[in-house]
């Protein structure tokens, strides 16, 4: 359970960075 919540906490900023890069392209 804890690992899953931490997984989301790590992936959220990562996904935002990817979307930001796509928006800049």
Secondary structure, DSSP 8 states (H G I E B T S, - for coil): -HHHHHHHHHHHHHHHHHHHHHHH-
